[in-house]
Amino acid sequence: MTQAMEAGMKSQPRVHLIWAHPRIGSLTSKVVEAIKNEATTQGIDIAELDLYRSGFNPVLQSEDEPDWANPAKIYSKEARCLAESLDGSVSLVLVFPLWWSSLPAMLKGYIDRVWNYGLVYGNGKSLPVSSIRWIALVGGAKKNFEDHKKDHYLEDYLNNGIASYCGVQDSTVTFLYNTIAFEEETSDLGKHHEALITQAKGVIIDLATEIQKEIAV
Ligand SMILES: Cc1cc2nc3c(=O)[nH]c(=O)nc-3n(C[C@H](O)[C@H](O)[C@H](O)COP(=O)(O)O)c2cc1C
């Protein structure tokens, strides 16, 4: 059992929810609300980091630039505090809209500054969680996305390029497709969004089952 799981046994397991969207009322924010409610139903505590409304500055300045010769570098207080705040969580859930086939700058900047060399990777460090669940809201249609292998590209980028690099092997990406019904018409956009919210809740239900299984071992 991992340290994170042991921590989870002492009380309700905690999941860290990190998300990025400028607008409350966006589909992304509705997905986040549904995830929080589902987590409560599943007996999971949520620690939330709403990047846009927390005042986080995603621009990496020299104080958070890694010193490759010194993994013990003292980074900015903000980066250190945010890295420390992950301690005690069993899992990370990151929710974001797909922008230019990638992460919004706000979330990318969080990873640049906080998931930093010597803080959460390198020199024997790793993220202090057992699993990561990425939930990406995709404007485009599933077929176009898959035809262009963008799902593979993003899975490789997020699971291998980031999660595994930070020591977390159990990482998956869930795509919520056709959010703006631009590439593929939908007769009822509201219903389609409800289905996407249900899909996101399913990620939390599955995650809760996995966490309970690990705690039981
Ligand atoms: C700057 C920007 C870039 C975008 N790039 C993409 C893209 O590369 N692929 C895609 O499928 N949708 C793209 N979209 C559409 C978003 O994914 C879509 O607006 C979002 O999933 C809708 O959820 P929301 O209401 O929470 O914003 C982009 C949107 C913005 C604002």
The ligand as a Tripos MOL2 file, in Angstrom:
@<TRIPOS>MOLECULE
LIG
   31    33     1     0     0
SMALL
NO_CHARGES

@<TRIPOS>ATOM
      1 C1         -8.3670   29.0150  -27.4750 C.3       1 LIG1
      2 C2         -9.2020   27.8120  -27.8100 C.ar      1 LIG1
      3 C3         -8.6350   26.7750  -28.5160 C.ar      1 LIG1
      4 C4         -9.3890   25.6370  -28.8160 C.ar      1 LIG1
      5 N1         -8.7890   24.5940  -29.4650 N.ar      1 LIG1
      6 C5         -9.4830   23.4510  -29.6810 C.ar      1 LIG1
      7 C6         -8.8390   22.3320  -30.2810 C.ar      1 LIG1
      8 O1         -7.6590   22.3330  -30.5990 O.2       1 LIG1
      9 N2         -9.5890   21.2110  -30.4930 N.ar      1 LIG1
     10 C7        -10.9020   21.1370  -30.1560 C.ar      1 LIG1
     11 O2        -11.5220   20.0960  -30.3610 O.2       1 LIG1
     12 N3        -11.5390   22.1910  -29.5620 N.ar      1 LIG1
     13 C8        -10.8620   23.3330  -29.3090 C.ar      1 LIG1
     14 N4        -11.4710   24.4100  -28.6950 N.ar      1 LIG1
     15 C9        -12.8720   24.2660  -28.2410 C.3       1 LIG1
     16 C10       -12.9400   23.9110  -26.7460 C.3       1 LIG1
     17 O3        -12.4120   22.6450  -26.5090 O.3       1 LIG1
     18 C11       -14.3770   24.0250  -26.2820 C.3       1 LIG1
     19 O4        -14.6940   25.4110  -26.3180 O.3       1 LIG1
     20 C12       -14.6020   23.4780  -24.8980 C.3       1 LIG1
     21 O5        -14.4320   22.0880  -24.8820 O.3       1 LIG1
     22 C13       -16.0300   23.8020  -24.4700 C.3       1 LIG1
     23 O6        -16.1510   23.6920  -23.0760 O.3       1 LIG1
     24 P1        -16.3870   24.9950  -22.1940 P.3       1 LIG1
     25 O7        -17.7930   25.4770  -22.4440 O.co2     1 LIG1
     26 O8        -16.2030   24.5480  -20.7840 O.co2     1 LIG1
     27 O9        -15.3730   26.0080  -22.6460 O.co2     1 LIG1
     28 C14       -10.7510   25.5640  -28.4050 C.ar      1 LIG1
     29 C15       -11.3130   26.6480  -27.7020 C.ar      1 LIG1
     30 C16       -10.5500   27.7420  -27.3920 C.ar      1 LIG1
     31 C17       -11.1870   28.8740  -26.6240 C.3       1 LIG1
@<TRIPOS>BOND
     1     1     2 1
     2     2     3 ar
     3     2    30 ar
     4     3     4 ar
     5     4     5 ar
     6     4    28 ar
     7     5     6 ar
     8     6     7 ar
     9     6    13 1
    10     7     8 2
    11     7     9 ar
    12     9    10 ar
    13    10    11 2
    14    10    12 ar
    15    12    13 ar
    16    13    14 ar
    17    14    15 1
    18    14    28 ar
    19    15    16 1
    20    16    17 1
    21    16    18 1
    22    18    19 1
    23    18    20 1
    24    20    21 1
    25    20    22 1
    26    22    23 1
    27    23    24 1
    28    24    25 2
    29    24    26 1
    30    24    27 1
    31    28    29 ar
    32    29    30 ar
    33    30    31 1
@<TRIPOS>SUBSTRUCTURE
     1 LIG1         1 GROUP 0 **** ****
